[in-house]
Amino acid sequence: MKAKVRRRYLALKIDSREKIGQKEFMDVVWEAVLRLYGEYGASKTNLALIEYDAEQGAAVIRAAHTELDHVRAAIATITEIAAKPAAVHILTVSGTLKKLRKKLEYNFKP
Amino acid sequence: MKRRFADLHLQPNLNDAEQTRAMLAKASELGYRLVAVPLPTVSMETFAKKLAALCQENKLDFASRLDLKPKTSRELLQQLRRFRRRVEIIAVVCESKEVARQAAKDHRVDLLNFPATDPRRRFFDKAEAELASSSVAALEIDVKPIITLKGPARIRLLAVLRREAAIAEDYRVPVVVSSGATNPLQLRKPMEMAALATLFDLDKPTALDAVSKAPLTIVKKNREKLSPSFVAPGIRIIREGSDCP
């Protein structure tokens, strides 16, 4: 029987003085994963962008739960986006979008 | 119990108050509870007081640290005699084999730091690990070069770090993972630091200990030693004077 695909949703915060576009952001995430793990490793991550807010510098991405640590490490190696100094921090991780939003609301209330 | 995280190697420009403040605020925001900043040897106490006050503003515990960069083992011994009782953490930046060996066998040294990314200029081998395991020195690995280097340079560095981490594990030398950050954008969350540590094959619990238990143990032990009631390991003054039977 085929095993159920388990996913992890990651809420990310982009730390940069400049406004970063959605495409630029995803390009840099893919590039970081490719640099560290190559095309084979990247293919196992099942990365996908779920939500993006350029104004807030926030994003939600999805990854395979088995590759969470790899994605975490790859994201930590991002030092610039579109040739501008930047860093991306993982705010929280959850198995469902609903729970992710709940956690974000609880932990990162303005 | 919830883990407390520590970053023992923040490297702000201490003459730039704004940058120092920003880095400490960022460290607090990212979830660190204890930070250490290398102090200059001149006006060490003044800088330590300023940093302690800034850390308190940001709800951080501050540990004073000194990075020694001696050229010879004799110079290292002189510096250790001079500074050991004045700071909580002593790290030795090992730029020669002679210094690395002396630092590893000296129980006054807390951290062994190898700044070179060239494999031939890193001296953490089995002999070094054996000496370090009999004293109390830990191997400090900065993540800054891992995130800033690209391509073949990073590949070579990761290969060397993998070998060093395996040797450290074999000889039970504690590994401390620090940021080595010189600006706020080089700081990473503790979980991300642990994830980066898995790149050189530290398992998850060891990687988490490298950013929490290992650095906190060093600071706790040294604070005990520097307290006025300390006599020798395991012996301290509980009462003295007239209330002593």
Interface residues (C-beta under 8 A of the other chain):
Chain A: D15 R35 L36 D69 R72 A73 I75 A76 T77 T79 P85 A86 A87 H89 I90
Chain B: L30 V143 I146 I147 T148 K150 G151 P184 L185 Q186 L187 R188 K189 M191 E192 M193 A195 L196 T198 L199 K204
